[in-house]
């Protein structure tokens, strides 16, 4: 499953209305609809993906891969500052470049999470 399918599944399981999720994540209903729509290939910025994960009580990794983290690393809190810088840098990229970078990051994450 891809990001949009994983997001849609988590949203349905949450029992939240789309508007409720949009408010919890801090962006417009139209923005959320762009990600949840069945045929959407729209990819969020890292910051928006993080906000959606928080609103749904899951992780960004699970939204992108469909697999939960087995054990969060101890350094997660320390690394959050780096993640915020990465998210800001991604937001400045052209959409097609941002999609490419996120795809590469997802491929790396899938490789690292292989059993």
N, CA, C and O atoms as a GROMACS GRO file, in nm:
protein
  460
    1UNK      N    1   0.085  -0.119   0.000
    1UNK     CA    2   0.000   0.000   0.000
    1UNK      C    3   0.089   0.124   0.000
    1UNK      O    4   0.200   0.123   0.052
    2UNK      N    5   0.036   0.231  -0.059
    2UNK     CA    6   0.112   0.355  -0.062
    2UNK      C    7   0.067   0.448   0.051
    2UNK      O    8  -0.022   0.414   0.129
    3UNK      N    9   0.129   0.566   0.057
    3UNK     CA   10   0.098   0.662   0.163
    3UNK      C   11  -0.051   0.692   0.168
    3UNK      O   12  -0.112   0.686   0.275
    4UNK      N   13  -0.110   0.724   0.052
    4UNK     CA   14  -0.251   0.764   0.051
    4UNK      C   15  -0.343   0.652   0.099
    4UNK      O   16  -0.439   0.678   0.170
    5UNK      N   17  -0.313   0.529   0.060
    5UNK     CA   18  -0.394   0.415   0.105
    5UNK      C   19  -0.378   0.393   0.255
    5UNK      O   20  -0.475   0.366   0.325
    6UNK      N   21  -0.255   0.403   0.304
    6UNK     CA   22  -0.231   0.387   0.448
    6UNK      C   23  -0.300   0.496   0.528
    6UNK      O   24  -0.360   0.469   0.632
    7UNK      N   25  -0.292   0.620   0.479
    7UNK     CA   26  -0.359   0.732   0.545
    7UNK      C   27  -0.509   0.709   0.548
    7UNK      O   28  -0.573   0.726   0.652
    8UNK      N   29  -0.566   0.671   0.435
    8UNK     CA   30  -0.711   0.647   0.427
    8UNK      C   31  -0.753   0.538   0.525
    8UNK      O   32  -0.854   0.551   0.594
    9UNK      N   33  -0.674   0.430   0.532
    9UNK     CA   34  -0.706   0.320   0.624
    9UNK      C   35  -0.701   0.367   0.769
    9UNK      O   36  -0.792   0.336   0.846
   10UNK      N   37  -0.596   0.440   0.806
   10UNK     CA   38  -0.584   0.490   0.944
   10UNK      C   39  -0.698   0.586   0.976
   10UNK      O   40  -0.752   0.585   1.087
   11UNK      N   41  -0.733   0.670   0.879
   11UNK     CA   42  -0.841   0.766   0.901
   11UNK      C   43  -0.973   0.693   0.925
   11UNK      O   44  -1.046   0.727   1.018
   12UNK      N   45  -1.005   0.593   0.842
   12UNK     CA   46  -1.129   0.517   0.858
   12UNK      C   47  -1.133   0.448   0.994
   12UNK      O   48  -1.235   0.450   1.063
   13UNK      N   49  -1.020   0.387   1.032
   13UNK     CA   50  -1.013   0.318   1.161
   13UNK      C   51  -1.025   0.415   1.279
   13UNK      O   52  -1.068   0.375   1.388
   14UNK      N   53  -0.988   0.540   1.258
   14UNK     CA   54  -0.992   0.638   1.368
   14UNK      C   55  -1.135   0.675   1.405
   14UNK      O   56  -1.161   0.716   1.518
   15UNK      N   57  -1.228   0.661   1.309
   15UNK     CA   58  -1.366   0.700   1.335
   15UNK      C   59  -1.390   0.850   1.327
   15UNK      O   60  -1.500   0.897   1.354
   16UNK      N   61  -1.287   0.927   1.290
   16UNK     CA   62  -1.300   1.072   1.280
   16UNK      C   63  -1.365   1.110   1.147
   16UNK      O   64  -1.347   1.041   1.046
   17UNK      N   65  -1.439   1.219   1.149
   17UNK     CA   66  -1.486   1.279   1.024
   17UNK      C   67  -1.365   1.346   0.959
   17UNK      O   68  -1.269   1.381   1.028
   18UNK      N   69  -1.370   1.364   0.826
   18UNK     CA   70  -1.258   1.429   0.758
   18UNK      C   71  -1.230   1.567   0.816
   18UNK      O   72  -1.114   1.604   0.837
   19UNK      N   73  -1.334   1.644   0.843
   19UNK     CA   74  -1.317   1.779   0.898
   19UNK      C   75  -1.248   1.773   1.035
   19UNK      O   76  -1.163   1.856   1.065
   20UNK      N   77  -1.286   1.674   1.117
   20UNK     CA   78  -1.223   1.660   1.248
   20UNK      C   79  -1.073   1.631   1.235
   20UNK      O   80  -0.992   1.688   1.307
   21UNK      N   81  -1.039   1.542   1.144
   21UNK     CA   82  -0.898   1.510   1.123
   21UNK      C   83  -0.822   1.632   1.071
   21UNK      O   84  -0.711   1.659   1.116
   22UNK      N   85  -0.882   1.705   0.979
   22UNK     CA   86  -0.818   1.825   0.926
   22UNK      C   87  -0.790   1.925   1.037
   22UNK      O   88  -0.682   1.983   1.044
   23UNK      N   89  -0.887   1.945   1.125
   23UNK     CA   90  -0.869   2.038   1.237
   23UNK      C   91  -0.760   1.988   1.331
   23UNK      O   92  -0.673   2.065   1.372
   24UNK      N   93  -0.764   1.860   1.366
   24UNK     CA   94  -0.661   1.803   1.456
   24UNK      C   95  -0.522   1.814   1.396
   24UNK      O   96  -0.425   1.837   1.469
   25UNK      N   97  -0.511   1.798   1.264
   25UNK     CA   98  -0.381   1.805   1.197
   25UNK      C   99  -0.340   1.949   1.168
   25UNK      O  100  -0.223   1.977   1.143
   26UNK      N  101  -0.436   2.041   1.173
   26UNK     CA  102  -0.403   2.182   1.156
   26UNK      C  103  -0.397   2.231   1.012
   26UNK      O  104  -0.323   2.324   0.982
   27UNK      N  105  -0.475   2.170   0.924
   27UNK     CA  106  -0.482   2.223   0.789
   27UNK      C  107  -0.622   2.209   0.733
   27UNK      O  108  -0.711   2.153   0.797
   28UNK      N  109  -0.643   2.261   0.612
   28UNK     CA  110  -0.778   2.270   0.557
   28UNK      C  111  -0.833   2.132   0.516
   28UNK      O  112  -0.759   2.037   0.493
   29UNK      N  113  -0.964   2.128   0.508
   29UNK     CA  114  -1.032   2.006   0.464
   29UNK      C  115  -0.990   1.972   0.321
   29UNK      O  116  -0.970   1.855   0.289
   30UNK      N  117  -0.977   2.073   0.236
   30UNK     CA  118  -0.937   2.051   0.096
   30UNK      C  119  -0.798   1.987   0.090
   30UNK      O  120  -0.775   1.897   0.009
   31UNK      N  121  -0.706   2.032   0.174
   31UNK     CA  122  -0.572   1.973   0.177
   31UNK      C  123  -0.580   1.826   0.216
   31UNK      O  124  -0.516   1.742   0.153
   32UNK      N  125  -0.658   1.797   0.320
   32UNK     CA  126  -0.674   1.658   0.363
   32UNK      C  127  -0.735   1.574   0.252
   32UNK      O  128  -0.690   1.462   0.226
   33UNK      N  129  -0.837   1.626   0.186
   33UNK     CA  130  -0.902   1.552   0.078
   33UNK      C  131  -0.803   1.517  -0.033
   33UNK      O  132  -0.814   1.412  -0.096
   34UNK      N  133  -0.706   1.606  -0.058
   34UNK     CA  134  -0.604   1.579  -0.160
   34UNK      C  135  -0.522   1.455  -0.125
   34UNK      O  136  -0.476   1.384  -0.215
   35UNK      N  137  -0.503   1.428   0.002
   35UNK     CA  138  -0.424   1.312   0.045
   35UNK      C  139  -0.508   1.186   0.058
   35UNK      O  140  -0.458   1.076   0.033
   36UNK      N  141  -0.635   1.200   0.096
   36UNK     CA  142  -0.720   1.083   0.123
   36UNK      C  143  -0.789   1.030  -0.003
   36UNK      O  144  -0.825   0.913  -0.008
   37UNK      N  145  -0.807   1.115  -0.102
   37UNK     CA  146  -0.879   1.074  -0.223
   37UNK      C  147  -0.821   0.943  -0.278
   37UNK      O  148  -0.699   0.926  -0.284
   38UNK      N  149  -0.909   0.853  -0.319
   38UNK     CA  150  -0.872   0.717  -0.360
   38UNK      C  151  -0.765   0.712  -0.469
   38UNK      O  152  -0.676   0.627  -0.463
   39UNK      N  153  -0.771   0.800  -0.566
   39UNK     CA  154  -0.675   0.796  -0.677
   39UNK      C  155  -0.563   0.900  -0.662
   39UNK      O  156  -0.490   0.926  -0.758
   40UNK      N  157  -0.550   0.957  -0.545
   40UNK     CA  158  -0.453   1.063  -0.525
   40UNK      C  159  -0.310   1.010  -0.522
   40UNK      O  160  -0.282   0.903  -0.466
   41UNK      N  161  -0.222   1.086  -0.582
   41UNK     CA  162  -0.079   1.058  -0.570
   41UNK      C  163  -0.010   1.177  -0.504
   41UNK      O  164   0.112   1.187  -0.504
   42UNK      N  165  -0.091   1.267  -0.446
   42UNK     CA  166  -0.038   1.385  -0.379
   42UNK      C  167   0.038   1.342  -0.254
   42UNK      O  168  -0.012   1.266  -0.172
   43UNK      N  169   0.160   1.393  -0.241
   43UNK     CA  170   0.244   1.360  -0.125
   43UNK      C  171   0.255   1.483  -0.036
   43UNK      O  172   0.277   1.594  -0.086
   44UNK      N  173   0.242   1.466   0.094
   44UNK     CA  174   0.251   1.580   0.185
   44UNK      C  175   0.397   1.617   0.212
   44UNK      O  176   0.489   1.538   0.188
   45UNK      N  177   0.415   1.737   0.263
   45UNK     CA  178   0.546   1.773   0.315
   45UNK      C  179   0.571   1.685   0.438
   45UNK      O  180   0.476   1.629   0.494
   46UNK      N  181   0.694   1.674   0.479
   46UNK     CA  182   0.726   1.594   0.598
   46UNK      C  183   0.653   1.648   0.720
   46UNK      O  184   0.606   1.571   0.804
   47UNK      N  185   0.642   1.779   0.730
   47UNK     CA  186   0.575   1.842   0.843
   47UNK      C  187   0.427   1.804   0.847
   47UNK      O  188   0.373   1.773   0.953
   48UNK      N  189   0.360   1.806   0.730
   48UNK     CA  190   0.218   1.770   0.725
   48UNK      C  191   0.199   1.621   0.753
   48UNK      O  192   0.103   1.582   0.819
   49UNK      N  193   0.289   1.538   0.702
   49UNK     CA  194   0.281   1.394   0.730
   49UNK      C  195   0.293   1.370   0.880
   49UNK      O  196   0.222   1.286   0.936
   50UNK      N  197   0.384   1.442   0.945
   50UNK     CA  198   0.403   1.429   1.090
   50UNK      C  199   0.276   1.471   1.164
   50UNK      O  200   0.234   1.403   1.258
   51UNK      N  201   0.215   1.582   1.122
   51UNK     CA  202   0.093   1.630   1.188
   51UNK      C  203  -0.022   1.531   1.170
   51UNK      O  204  -0.099   1.508   1.264
   52UNK      N  205  -0.034   1.471   1.050
   52UNK     CA  206  -0.138   1.372   1.028
   52UNK      C  207  -0.116   1.248   1.114
   52UNK      O  208  -0.209   1.193   1.171
   53UNK      N  209   0.009   1.206   1.122
   53UNK     CA  210   0.042   1.089   1.205
   53UNK      C  211   0.005   1.116   1.351
   53UNK      O  212  -0.055   1.031   1.416
   54UNK      N  213   0.041   1.233   1.401
   54UNK     CA  214   0.007   1.268   1.539
   54UNK      C  215  -0.145   1.268   1.560
   54UNK      O  216  -0.195   1.214   1.659
   55UNK      N  217  -0.218   1.328   1.466
   55UNK     CA  218  -0.364   1.337   1.478
   55UNK      C  219  -0.429   1.200   1.476
   55UNK      O  220  -0.535   1.180   1.536
   56UNK      N  221  -0.366   1.104   1.408
   56UNK     CA  222  -0.421   0.969   1.398
   56UNK      C  223  -0.362   0.873   1.501
   56UNK      O  224  -0.399   0.756   1.505
   57UNK      N  225  -0.271   0.923   1.583
   57UNK     CA  226  -0.211   0.837   1.685
   57UNK      C  227  -0.121   0.730   1.628
   57UNK      O  228  -0.115   0.618   1.680
   58UNK      N  229  -0.050   0.763   1.520
   58UNK     CA  230   0.041   0.668   1.458
   58UNK      C  231   0.173   0.737   1.429
   58UNK      O  232   0.199   0.845   1.481
   59UNK      N  233   0.256   0.675   1.348
   59UNK     CA  234   0.385   0.733   1.313
   59UNK      C  235   0.391   0.764   1.164
   59UNK      O  236   0.315   0.707   1.084
   60UNK      N  237   0.480   0.854   1.127
   60UNK     CA  238   0.502   0.885   0.986
   60UNK      C  239   0.546   0.759   0.913
   60UNK      O  240   0.504   0.732   0.800
   61UNK      N  241   0.631   0.682   0.978
   61UNK     CA  242   0.681   0.558   0.917
   61UNK      C  243   0.566   0.464   0.881
   61UNK      O  244   0.565   0.403   0.774
   62UNK      N  245   0.469   0.454   0.972
   62UNK     CA  246   0.356   0.365   0.945
   62UNK      C  247   0.268   0.419   0.832
   62UNK      O  248   0.213   0.342   0.754
   63UNK      N  249   0.253   0.550   0.824
   63UNK     CA  250   0.176   0.607   0.714
   63UNK      C  251   0.243   0.581   0.580
   63UNK      O  252   0.174   0.555   0.481
   64UNK      N  253   0.375   0.587   0.575
   64UNK     CA  254   0.446   0.566   0.449
   64UNK      C  255   0.466   0.419   0.415
   64UNK      O  256   0.460   0.381   0.298
   65UNK      N  257   0.490   0.336   0.516
   65UNK     CA  258   0.523   0.196   0.488
   65UNK      C  259   0.410   0.099   0.518
   65UNK      O  260   0.408  -0.013   0.466
   66UNK      N  261   0.316   0.140   0.603
   66UNK     CA  262   0.210   0.051   0.646
   66UNK      C  263   0.252  -0.039   0.760
   66UNK      O  264   0.173  -0.121   0.808
   67UNK      N  265   0.377  -0.024   0.805
   67UNK     CA  266   0.429  -0.108   0.913
   67UNK      C  267   0.465  -0.020   1.033
   67UNK      O  268   0.530   0.083   1.017
   68UNK      N  269   0.423  -0.060   1.152
   68UNK     CA  270   0.460   0.017   1.272
   68UNK      C  271   0.608  -0.002   1.304
   68UNK      O  272   0.669  -0.102   1.268
   69UNK      N  273   0.663   0.097   1.372
   69UNK     CA  274   0.800   0.081   1.423
   69UNK      C  275   0.797  -0.027   1.529
   69UNK      O  276   0.710  -0.027   1.616
   70UNK      N  277   0.892  -0.118   1.523
   70UNK     CA  278   0.896  -0.223   1.625
   70UNK      C  279   0.935  -0.166   1.760
   70UNK      O  280   0.873  -0.198   1.862
   71UNK      N  281   1.036  -0.083   1.763
   71UNK     CA  282   1.080  -0.019   1.887
   71UNK      C  283   1.137   0.117   1.850
   71UNK      O  284   1.237   0.125   1.778
   72UNK      N  285   1.075   0.226   1.897
   72UNK     CA  286   1.129   0.357   1.864
   72UNK      C  287   1.272   0.372   1.918
   72UNK      O  288   1.300   0.331   2.030
   73UNK      N  289   1.361   0.430   1.838
   73UNK     CA  290   1.497   0.449   1.886
   73UNK      C  291   1.502   0.546   2.004
   73UNK      O  292   1.421   0.638   2.012
   74UNK      N  293   1.597   0.526   2.094
   74UNK     CA  294   1.612   0.612   2.212
   74UNK      C  295   1.642   0.756   2.175
   74UNK      O  296   1.608   0.848   2.250
   75UNK      N  297   1.706   0.777   2.062
   75UNK     CA  298   1.747   0.910   2.022
   75UNK      C  299   1.637   0.988   1.950
   75UNK      O  300   1.663   1.097   1.899
   76UNK      N  301   1.515   0.935   1.946
   76UNK     CA  302   1.407   0.995   1.869
   76UNK      C  303   1.383   1.141   1.906
   76UNK      O  304   1.370   1.224   1.816
   77UNK      N  305   1.376   1.174   2.034
   77UNK     CA  306   1.351   1.312   2.075
   77UNK      C  307   1.463   1.405   2.031
   77UNK      O  308   1.437   1.516   1.987
   78UNK      N  309   1.585   1.360   2.043
   78UNK     CA  310   1.700   1.441   2.004
   78UNK      C  311   1.697   1.466   1.854
   78UNK      O  312   1.732   1.574   1.807
   79UNK      N  313   1.656   1.365   1.777
   79UNK     CA  314   1.657   1.376   1.632
   79UNK      C  315   1.541   1.458   1.577
   79UNK      O  316   1.542   1.494   1.460
   80UNK      N  317   1.441   1.490   1.660
   80UNK     CA  318   1.325   1.564   1.612
   80UNK      C  319   1.364   1.699   1.555
   80UNK      O  320   1.305   1.743   1.456
   81UNK      N  321   1.462   1.766   1.614
   81UNK     CA  322   1.508   1.895   1.562
   81UNK      C  323   1.560   1.878   1.420
   81UNK      O  324   1.533   1.963   1.334
   82UNK      N  325   1.632   1.772   1.395
   82UNK     CA  326   1.681   1.744   1.260
   82UNK      C  327   1.566   1.717   1.165
   82UNK      O  328   1.571   1.757   1.049
   83UNK      N  329   1.464   1.650   1.213
   83UNK     CA  330   1.346   1.622   1.130
   83UNK      C  331   1.275   1.751   1.093
   83UNK      O  332   1.229   1.766   0.980
   84UNK      N  333   1.265   1.843   1.187
   84UNK     CA  334   1.201   1.972   1.157
   84UNK      C  335   1.279   2.048   1.050
   84UNK      O  336   1.220   2.108   0.960
   85UNK      N  337   1.412   2.047   1.061
   85UNK     CA  338   1.494   2.114   0.959
   85UNK      C  339   1.474   2.047   0.823
   85UNK      O  340   1.463   2.114   0.720
   86UNK      N  341   1.469   1.914   0.823
   86UNK     CA  342   1.447   1.839   0.699
   86UNK      C  343   1.311   1.875   0.640
   86UNK      O  344   1.299   1.895   0.519
   87UNK      N  345   1.208   1.883   0.725
   87UNK     CA  346   1.073   1.917   0.678
   87UNK      C  347   1.071   2.057   0.616
   87UNK      O  348   1.010   2.077   0.511
   88UNK      N  349   1.137   2.152   0.680
   88UNK     CA  350   1.142   2.288   0.624
   88UNK      C  351   1.215   2.290   0.490
   88UNK      O  352   1.173   2.359   0.398
   89UNK      N  353   1.322   2.214   0.480
   89UNK     CA  354   1.396   2.206   0.354
   89UNK      C  355   1.310   2.144   0.244
   89UNK      O  356   1.311   2.190   0.130
   90UNK      N  357   1.234   2.039   0.279
   90UNK     CA  358   1.147   1.975   0.180
   90UNK      C  359   1.040   2.070   0.129
   90UNK      O  360   1.006   2.069   0.010
   91UNK      N  361   0.987   2.152   0.218
   91UNK     CA  362   0.881   2.245   0.178
   91UNK      C  363   0.929   2.347   0.075
   91UNK      O  364   0.848   2.400  -0.002
   92UNK      N  365   1.058   2.375   0.073
   92UNK     CA  366   1.112   2.472  -0.022
   92UNK      C  367   1.138   2.410  -0.160
   92UNK      O  368   1.166   2.483  -0.255
   93UNK      N  369   1.130   2.278  -0.171
   93UNK     CA  370   1.158   2.211  -0.297
   93UNK      C  371   1.037   2.215  -0.390
   93UNK      O  372   0.923   2.226  -0.345
   94UNK      N  373   1.063   2.206  -0.519
   94UNK     CA  374   0.956   2.192  -0.617
   94UNK      C  375   0.881   2.063  -0.585
   94UNK      O  376   0.943   1.967  -0.538
   95UNK      N  377   0.750   2.056  -0.608
   95UNK     CA  378   0.674   1.935  -0.576
   95UNK      C  379   0.732   1.806  -0.635
   95UNK      O  380   0.736   1.704  -0.568
   96UNK      N  381   0.776   1.811  -0.759
   96UNK     CA  382   0.829   1.689  -0.821
   96UNK      C  383   0.960   1.646  -0.754
   96UNK      O  384   0.985   1.527  -0.739
   97UNK      N  385   1.042   1.743  -0.716
   97UNK     CA  386   1.168   1.711  -0.647
   97UNK      C  387   1.139   1.659  -0.507
   97UNK      O  388   1.202   1.564  -0.460
   98UNK      N  389   1.042   1.724  -0.438
   98UNK     CA  390   1.004   1.678  -0.304
   98UNK      C  391   0.954   1.534  -0.309
   98UNK      O  392   0.989   1.453  -0.223
   99UNK      N  393   0.872   1.503  -0.410
   99UNK     CA  394   0.821   1.366  -0.424
   99UNK      C  395   0.936   1.269  -0.445
   99UNK      O  396   0.936   1.160  -0.388
  100UNK      N  397   1.033   1.306  -0.526
  100UNK     CA  398   1.149   1.221  -0.551
  100UNK      C  399   1.227   1.197  -0.422
  100UNK      O  400   1.264   1.084  -0.392
  101UNK      N  401   1.253   1.304  -0.346
  101UNK     CA  402   1.329   1.291  -0.221
  101UNK      C  403   1.254   1.203  -0.122
  101UNK      O  404   1.314   1.118  -0.056
  102UNK      N  405   1.123   1.224  -0.110
  102UNK     CA  406   1.044   1.142  -0.017
  102UNK      C  407   1.040   0.996  -0.062
  102UNK      O  408   1.043   0.906   0.021
  103UNK      N  409   1.033   0.973  -0.192
  103UNK     CA  410   1.036   0.835  -0.244
  103UNK      C  411   1.168   0.769  -0.209
  103UNK      O  412   1.171   0.653  -0.169
  104UNK      N  413   1.279   0.843  -0.223
  104UNK     CA  414   1.410   0.788  -0.189
  104UNK      C  415   1.418   0.757  -0.039
  104UNK      O  416   1.471   0.654   0.001
  105UNK      N  417   1.364   0.848   0.042
  105UNK     CA  418   1.364   0.826   0.186
  105UNK      C  419   1.279   0.704   0.223
  105UNK      O  420   1.316   0.626   0.310
  106UNK      N  421   1.165   0.689   0.156
  106UNK     CA  422   1.078   0.574   0.180
  106UNK      C  423   1.148   0.445   0.140
  106UNK      O  424   1.142   0.345   0.212
  107UNK      N  425   1.213   0.446   0.024
  107UNK     CA  426   1.287   0.327  -0.021
  107UNK      C  427   1.395   0.290   0.079
  107UNK      O  428   1.415   0.173   0.109
  108UNK      N  429   1.465   0.390   0.131
  108UNK     CA  430   1.568   0.365   0.231
  108UNK      C  431   1.506   0.308   0.359
  108UNK      O  432   1.559   0.214   0.418
  109UNK      N  433   1.394   0.366   0.402
  109UNK     CA  434   1.327   0.317   0.522
  109UNK      C  435   1.282   0.172   0.504
  109UNK      O  436   1.299   0.090   0.594
  110UNK      N  437   1.226   0.141   0.388
  110UNK     CA  438   1.182   0.003   0.362
  110UNK      C  439   1.301  -0.093   0.364
  110UNK      O  440   1.291  -0.203   0.417
  111UNK      N  441   1.412  -0.051   0.307
  111UNK     CA  442   1.532  -0.134   0.306
  111UNK      C  443   1.582  -0.158   0.449
  111UNK      O  444   1.618  -0.270   0.484
  112UNK      N  445   1.583  -0.053   0.529
  112UNK     CA  446   1.632  -0.065   0.666
  112UNK      C  447   1.539  -0.145   0.756
  112UNK      O  448   1.582  -0.204   0.854
  113UNK      N  449   1.409  -0.147   0.721
  113UNK     CA  450   1.311  -0.217   0.803
  113UNK      C  451   1.290  -0.362   0.761
  113UNK      O  452   1.212  -0.434   0.823
  114UNK      N  453   1.360  -0.407   0.655
  114UNK     CA  454   1.346  -0.544   0.612
  114UNK      C  455   1.388  -0.638   0.724
  114UNK      O  456   1.482  -0.609   0.799
  115UNK      N  457   1.319  -0.749   0.733
  115UNK     CA  458   1.353  -0.850   0.836
  115UNK      C  459   1.480  -0.924   0.798
  115UNK      O  460   1.523  -1.012   0.872
   0.00000   0.00000   0.00000
